[in-house]
Amino acid sequence: MKVTVTTRSGRELIKGGLELSDSATVTDLQEAIHKRILMYNGAHFTWTLCATLEVSMDTSKIAIGWIMDMDKRSVHGHHGVLWTLWTLSKKYYPSRQRLILPLPPGSKGRPTVLHYKKSLKEYVDGNKNELTVVFKDLGPQVNYSTLFFFEYLGPLILYPVFYYFPDVYQLFGYKGERVTHPAQSYALYYWSLHYFKRIMETFFVHRFSHATSPLSNVFRNCAYYWTFGAWIAYYVNHPLYTPVSDRQMKVGFAFGLLCQVSNFYCHILLRSLRSSDGGGYQIPYGFLFNIVTCANYTTEIYQWLGFNVATQTIAGCVFMAVAASIMTNWALAKHRRLKKIYLMGKREDQNIRGDG
Ligand SMILES: NC(=O)c1ccc[n+]([C@@H]2O[C@H](COP(=O)([O-])OP(=O)(O)OC[C@H]3O[C@@H](n4cnc5c(N)ncnc54)[C@H](OP(=O)(O)O)[C@@H]3O)[C@@H](O)[C@H]2O)c1
């Protein structure tokens, strides 16, 4: 199959296109693009290098072969040339590439994004044996599990700092001793359980449809979770903190725990919608999914409600309001996507998740 790869401005990215087997997948195409860009950049770089150092062009061929294999070797050292070649080899690796089908001129619709697990044949018109795709560089990528791990690690570490080291409040001008209330201890256990659960779900429960997310999301999401985590921890563990009544605290934590368990069960149900190597979206069913489309978000919001009933801080309520508005938007988008797929028979392969 002949594949023409263009940039968004319509310029041909790979001169002469690529020839791939009829059974090739989108991942095969991305790897072929990576290889060709690497060869081009590598050749250009080594040509410049050879011209500068006045060494033979054979050196360039050896170097290109070498860098193509570099990941498989254990290379150490900081030789400038090798480092540059290695950097080139990292550029435009498959998960950095977003491939879409070109839109007909004048069309305002959303373009179809090629899914990395699918066969190229699925995107070919009729019996044609050629395909044109538009390439976009998504920038440096990280695995979803890495992104989630780091965003949840912050709250998991920062919160106990305020509980176990009350001296930090001296930095904020509070000199007196702190008396720890039971509500503060339960809040610590509740909070730690929540983020520990999320990390475990990330590694052992979720079946993500996309392997990676832009590196910039790590900084954005960490800023969100780490800042809110520290802010809430600061107020709940404050020496001047006034606990709610014993009854209110117990009702809040009990309700919140019930919602955390329900949230875990919702994630198990979502996992069962996909095989280990599958993507795609199914209509979730069973348990609270029989009532709402995104029962996982509903239970997540309610478990924060339980935490806030039990601890009653402004910081906790602000976090809940922000999280609820984010999840409501995502839930509405996910509901629309399922309606499009199952009621209107249209495919929508765009990622709706906000990467958080
Ligand atoms: N506090 C906050 O601000 C906040 C914000 C958002 C989320 N959260 C929490 O973080 C958890 C994870 O959220 P998330 O948005 O990353 O993931 P999610 O929507 O809860 O989904 C979890 C996993 O199930 C998959 N999935 C979802 N709907 C599916 C469907 N209809 N068919 C097949 N698979 C489906 C997702 O796949 P994909 O990879 O395709 O998405 C993902 O791998 C949430 O449940 C919530 O507890 C908190």
The ligand as a Gaussian input file, in Angstrom:
#p B3LYP/6-31G(d) Opt

LIG

0 1
 N      -10.438000      15.238000      41.276000
 C      -10.463000      15.508000      39.999000
 O      -10.354000      16.647000      39.565000
 C      -10.663000      14.380000      39.037000
 C      -10.862000      14.681000      37.673000
 C      -11.011000      13.610000      36.792000
 C      -10.955000      12.328000      37.253000
 N      -10.769000      12.046000      38.573000
 C      -10.718000      10.658000      39.091000
 O       -9.796000       9.934000      38.355000
 C      -10.456000       8.745000      37.854000
 C       -9.878000       8.439000      36.492000
 O      -10.416000       9.402000      35.607000
 P      -10.179000       9.382000      34.037000
 O      -11.005000      10.468000      33.474000
 O       -8.732000       9.357000      33.801000
 O      -10.702000       7.964000      33.552000
 P      -12.196000       7.398000      33.608000
 O      -13.075000       8.121000      32.667000
 O      -12.629000       7.272000      35.008000
 O      -11.948000       5.973000      33.003000
 C      -11.158000       5.013000      33.645000
 C      -10.740000       4.003000      32.593000
 O      -11.909000       3.420000      31.995000
 C      -11.905000       3.644000      30.591000
 N      -13.259000       3.941000      30.116000
 C      -14.023000       5.019000      30.456000
 N      -15.218000       4.969000      29.821000
 C      -15.184000       3.840000      29.041000
 C      -16.107000       3.253000      28.134000
 N      -17.316000       3.803000      27.915000
 N      -15.748000       2.106000      27.492000
 C      -14.535000       1.546000      27.715000
 N      -13.617000       2.050000      28.574000
 C      -13.927000       3.201000      29.230000
 C      -11.010000       4.844000      30.360000
 O      -10.487000       4.758000      29.066000
 P       -9.801000       5.979000      28.283000
 O       -8.331000       5.745000      28.449000
 O      -10.226000       5.809000      26.867000
 O      -10.288000       7.254000      28.886000
 C       -9.964000       4.677000      31.450000
 O       -8.931000       3.814000      31.057000
 C      -11.942000       9.094000      37.820000
 O      -12.833000       8.021000      37.829000
 C      -12.039000       9.934000      39.019000
 O      -12.137000       9.059000      40.146000
 C      -10.619000      13.072000      39.459000

